[in-house]
């Protein structure tokens, strides 16, 4: 089972969330993968995937804000 090692980027409160809850977030896992909390947009975006992209039955398309990803950039390792 994967475990969250750390948050990548700024916490929701640092990005302006008043409650600090229910906001996009990115986490690094102990196996080096990343977990993302975002808005499920699978239904609306699935048909727009490019022909060389696909989604497995257990995968979802999620949206995170630009600010969430930009603020995480400095924390994402180069390799």
Rosetta constraint file for C-alpha pairs under 8 A:
AtomPair CA 2 CA 29 HARMONIC 6.29 0.50
AtomPair CA 2 CA 30 HARMONIC 6.27 0.50
AtomPair CA 2 CA 31 HARMONIC 6.92 0.50
AtomPair CA 3 CA 29 HARMONIC 5.50 0.50
AtomPair CA 3 CA 30 HARMONIC 5.54 0.50
AtomPair CA 4 CA 27 HARMONIC 6.38 0.50
AtomPair CA 4 CA 28 HARMONIC 6.01 0.50
AtomPair CA 4 CA 29 HARMONIC 4.52 0.50
AtomPair CA 4 CA 30 HARMONIC 6.22 0.50
AtomPair CA 5 CA 27 HARMONIC 7.27 0.50
AtomPair CA 5 CA 28 HARMONIC 5.68 0.50
AtomPair CA 5 CA 29 HARMONIC 5.22 0.50
AtomPair CA 5 CA 30 HARMONIC 5.58 0.50
AtomPair CA 6 CA 27 HARMONIC 5.70 0.50
AtomPair CA 6 CA 28 HARMONIC 5.49 0.50
AtomPair CA 6 CA 29 HARMONIC 7.29 0.50
AtomPair CA 7 CA 11 HARMONIC 7.55 0.50
AtomPair CA 7 CA 25 HARMONIC 7.63 0.50
AtomPair CA 7 CA 26 HARMONIC 6.01 0.50
AtomPair CA 7 CA 27 HARMONIC 4.40 0.50
AtomPair CA 7 CA 28 HARMONIC 6.31 0.50
AtomPair CA 8 CA 25 HARMONIC 7.81 0.50
AtomPair CA 8 CA 26 HARMONIC 5.37 0.50
AtomPair CA 8 CA 27 HARMONIC 5.28 0.50
AtomPair CA 8 CA 28 HARMONIC 6.45 0.50
AtomPair CA 8 CA 72 HARMONIC 5.28 0.50
AtomPair CA 8 CA 75 HARMONIC 5.59 0.50
AtomPair CA 8 CA 76 HARMONIC 6.86 0.50
AtomPair CA 9 CA 26 HARMONIC 7.20 0.50
AtomPair CA 9 CA 68 HARMONIC 7.13 0.50
AtomPair CA 9 CA 69 HARMONIC 7.56 0.50
AtomPair CA 9 CA 71 HARMONIC 5.17 0.50
AtomPair CA 9 CA 72 HARMONIC 3.47 0.50
AtomPair CA 9 CA 73 HARMONIC 6.96 0.50
AtomPair CA 9 CA 74 HARMONIC 7.27 0.50
AtomPair CA 9 CA 75 HARMONIC 5.89 0.50
AtomPair CA 10 CA 14 HARMONIC 5.76 0.50
AtomPair CA 10 CA 15 HARMONIC 6.51 0.50
AtomPair CA 10 CA 68 HARMONIC 7.33 0.50
AtomPair CA 10 CA 71 HARMONIC 6.01 0.50
AtomPair CA 10 CA 72 HARMONIC 6.54 0.50
AtomPair CA 11 CA 15 HARMONIC 6.57 0.50
AtomPair CA 11 CA 20 HARMONIC 7.64 0.50
AtomPair CA 11 CA 25 HARMONIC 7.41 0.50
AtomPair CA 12 CA 16 HARMONIC 6.52 0.50
AtomPair CA 12 CA 17 HARMONIC 5.41 0.50
AtomPair CA 12 CA 20 HARMONIC 5.03 0.50
AtomPair CA 12 CA 21 HARMONIC 7.02 0.50
AtomPair CA 12 CA 23 HARMONIC 6.09 0.50
AtomPair CA 12 CA 24 HARMONIC 7.43 0.50
AtomPair CA 12 CA 25 HARMONIC 7.28 0.50
AtomPair CA 13 CA 17 HARMONIC 4.69 0.50
AtomPair CA 13 CA 18 HARMONIC 6.26 0.50
AtomPair CA 13 CA 19 HARMONIC 7.08 0.50
AtomPair CA 13 CA 20 HARMONIC 4.66 0.50
AtomPair CA 15 CA 67 HARMONIC 7.59 0.50
AtomPair CA 15 CA 68 HARMONIC 7.59 0.50
AtomPair CA 17 CA 21 HARMONIC 7.32 0.50
AtomPair CA 17 CA 23 HARMONIC 7.47 0.50
AtomPair CA 23 CA 37 HARMONIC 7.42 0.50
AtomPair CA 23 CA 38 HARMONIC 7.24 0.50
AtomPair CA 24 CA 36 HARMONIC 7.27 0.50
AtomPair CA 24 CA 37 HARMONIC 4.99 0.50
AtomPair CA 24 CA 38 HARMONIC 4.73 0.50
AtomPair CA 24 CA 39 HARMONIC 7.54 0.50
AtomPair CA 24 CA 64 HARMONIC 5.39 0.50
AtomPair CA 24 CA 65 HARMONIC 6.93 0.50
AtomPair CA 24 CA 68 HARMONIC 6.77 0.50
AtomPair CA 25 CA 36 HARMONIC 5.78 0.50
AtomPair CA 25 CA 37 HARMONIC 5.01 0.50
AtomPair CA 25 CA 38 HARMONIC 6.93 0.50
AtomPair CA 25 CA 64 HARMONIC 7.50 0.50
AtomPair CA 25 CA 68 HARMONIC 6.78 0.50
AtomPair CA 26 CA 34 HARMONIC 6.83 0.50
AtomPair CA 26 CA 35 HARMONIC 5.82 0.50
AtomPair CA 26 CA 36 HARMONIC 4.61 0.50
AtomPair CA 26 CA 37 HARMONIC 6.41 0.50
AtomPair CA 26 CA 68 HARMONIC 7.90 0.50
AtomPair CA 26 CA 72 HARMONIC 7.66 0.50
AtomPair CA 27 CA 34 HARMONIC 5.52 0.50
AtomPair CA 27 CA 35 HARMONIC 5.14 0.50
AtomPair CA 27 CA 36 HARMONIC 6.42 0.50
AtomPair CA 28 CA 32 HARMONIC 6.35 0.50
AtomPair CA 28 CA 33 HARMONIC 6.03 0.50
AtomPair CA 28 CA 34 HARMONIC 4.53 0.50
AtomPair CA 28 CA 35 HARMONIC 6.40 0.50
AtomPair CA 29 CA 33 HARMONIC 5.33 0.50
AtomPair CA 29 CA 34 HARMONIC 5.63 0.50
AtomPair CA 29 CA 35 HARMONIC 6.97 0.50
AtomPair CA 36 CA 62 HARMONIC 7.85 0.50
AtomPair CA 37 CA 62 HARMONIC 7.57 0.50
AtomPair CA 37 CA 64 HARMONIC 7.43 0.50
AtomPair CA 38 CA 62 HARMONIC 5.12 0.50
AtomPair CA 38 CA 63 HARMONIC 5.06 0.50
AtomPair CA 38 CA 64 HARMONIC 5.02 0.50
AtomPair CA 39 CA 62 HARMONIC 5.18 0.50
AtomPair CA 39 CA 63 HARMONIC 5.08 0.50
AtomPair CA 39 CA 64 HARMONIC 6.80 0.50
AtomPair CA 40 CA 60 HARMONIC 6.81 0.50
AtomPair CA 40 CA 61 HARMONIC 6.04 0.50
AtomPair CA 40 CA 62 HARMONIC 4.57 0.50
AtomPair CA 40 CA 63 HARMONIC 6.57 0.50
AtomPair CA 41 CA 45 HARMONIC 5.96 0.50
AtomPair CA 41 CA 46 HARMONIC 7.94 0.50
AtomPair CA 41 CA 60 HARMONIC 7.63 0.50
AtomPair CA 41 CA 61 HARMONIC 5.50 0.50
AtomPair CA 41 CA 62 HARMONIC 5.41 0.50
AtomPair CA 41 CA 63 HARMONIC 6.54 0.50
AtomPair CA 42 CA 46 HARMONIC 5.30 0.50
AtomPair CA 42 CA 60 HARMONIC 5.56 0.50
AtomPair CA 42 CA 61 HARMONIC 4.58 0.50
AtomPair CA 42 CA 62 HARMONIC 6.83 0.50
AtomPair CA 43 CA 47 HARMONIC 7.88 0.50
AtomPair CA 45 CA 49 HARMONIC 6.73 0.50
AtomPair CA 45 CA 61 HARMONIC 7.34 0.50
AtomPair CA 46 CA 55 HARMONIC 7.93 0.50
AtomPair CA 46 CA 61 HARMONIC 7.43 0.50
AtomPair CA 49 CA 53 HARMONIC 5.98 0.50
AtomPair CA 49 CA 54 HARMONIC 7.01 0.50
AtomPair CA 55 CA 59 HARMONIC 5.87 0.50
AtomPair CA 55 CA 60 HARMONIC 7.28 0.50
AtomPair CA 64 CA 68 HARMONIC 6.47 0.50
AtomPair CA 64 CA 69 HARMONIC 7.24 0.50
AtomPair CA 65 CA 69 HARMONIC 6.76 0.50
AtomPair CA 66 CA 70 HARMONIC 6.04 0.50
AtomPair CA 67 CA 71 HARMONIC 5.82 0.50
AtomPair CA 68 CA 72 HARMONIC 6.27 0.50
AtomPair CA 69 CA 73 HARMONIC 6.23 0.50
AtomPair CA 72 CA 76 HARMONIC 6.51 0.50
